[in-house]
Amino acid sequence: MSTKRPLRAKLATSVSLGAAALSRATGRGDGSVIGGRLGLMIDPNLLANLATGRQIALVSGTNGKTTTTRLTAAAMGVLGDVATNSLGANMPTGHTSALARAGSTEYAVLEVDEHYLPEVLTSTQPKVVALLNLSRDQLDRAKEVAMIADLWRRTLAQHPVHVVANADDPMITWAAAGATGAGAGVTWVAAGQRWHDDSWVCPDCGSHIERAVASNGAAVSNMPVAPEPESAPAPPADPPETPTGVQVVDEVTVVASGDGTLDGATELITAVPAPANGGHPSATMARSHADRPAGSVDERTLLMPTVPVPEAAHPAGRPLGSAGSHPATPVLAPIATPQTVADTIPGLPAVSALPAVPTDPTATTADGADWRCTGCALRRPTPQWRVEGDAVIDPTGRAHTIQLQLPGRVNRANAATALAVAAEFGVDPALAAPRLAQVVSIAGRYAQVQRDGRDVRLLLAKNPAGWLEAFDMAEDVPTLLSINSRDPDGLDTSWLFDVDFSPLQGRRVLITGERAYDLAVRLDINDIPFTHVNSFGKALRSVPAGRVEVIANYTAFQDIRAELDRVN
Ligand SMILES: [Zn+2]
């Protein structure tokens, strides 16, 4: 058996390479998939065999994995040649092909589809796994976010792998916290999370996850922030809006203290009335966190008056939730303390295993603000790596300036993750950082193309979280949106209704693609005027010379690239 396996692996590798070469020669793509598939048919353990003897990093998450894989491979280049599936073939066939093609490199960085991470982790026994983010994607076929997080958590518990994880994504944090076995560990990166709608609910206990508000006053959550009270309570207000897909029982918005953490912050609590109160509208009041021990979770025996009420309206010592002069004071049951939750839920990391109260400066940014579960010990770990302006700050506090050719805060965060992964292989971030500037457009993403006097930039956005990031990157110029719903895109376009298009307010907006009318309905609801055009070419001709932003989902993006006759 032991002599057979390598021979079979050699044969499988040869066939794999031959098929890939044939595929390329006949113009049928780069051959990663067909080559890998044939190789795995001959030797089902080919991926494991090809991985043996290499030091491997895997990169997974809903968004940014292709870019982060490229950045990580560039950072790891300090050590020598690095094998990578740079063309985004991110399933085992693609990994097999990439390793077969690379020959005997000592290092490999592989982008992995979220659903295949357990399988690939088992096959390749990586040294490091980078987990970026989890959000809804391809609604017609992808697993629910919480299911993926659970799958990852259980998988990581079985492998001695080091995890580099995004501390700003509660789902990622919970999954990564599963890496508790011998030889496992976690490095936390403040990689940000603009999209919150898949992590309002704790994956462990089902309680609400509360988030701080940025020091600039911008609400990190899209939950309503109660206005500053000016005088005595006003008449009952309308019930608060409920975020999409969340059943709110106890709605909490926390206004952070100056450092962006929750502690010492003022909390505005809104609670749904108990039926006994005759359905009286919900209520809000302000109180301070300062009087409770750091890291503790509120015991919400309270329930609140109707509308924003000044602190003075509730003299010290008055039991919160007692009727007082406010008629609507339903009472919520107290929420368990972290320890009692940890004691009763199997698999939850002990309270002491969670990092201490975050006090790092990253918490002052809207995307790196503090969060925690209101029902258990899950909370934002203190990140060791973070982004500050154009620099990545490493665990020793050194700042490494990153001059990326890729736009947006999200790519600086991807760079931080790349440097954190490379550091686990012994790469000095000071040596790796300059290499990140060499990474340019990846398969056309972020490409800038001159055409007919227009300076066109292409942004790929495949799901709601990706669209929010694209809006952040896009300049305030004429913007073309294009949506298809072919197989690679996912057939269900209802996710468009999850995206808030209001950042496009005031811009010239054009729409195209096979599902342009879905976009039209969505934009109309957001009150954003638009023009429908039949093609990318027509869109270009209808805007003045100068900068044009294009945001498109997968096959719509490919169509536009083809129209631009641009390979990369
Ligand atoms: Zn929880």
Residues whose N, C-alpha, C, O or C-beta is under 5 A from the ligand:
A	BS01	ZN	C202 D204 C205 G206 S207 C373 G375 C376 L378
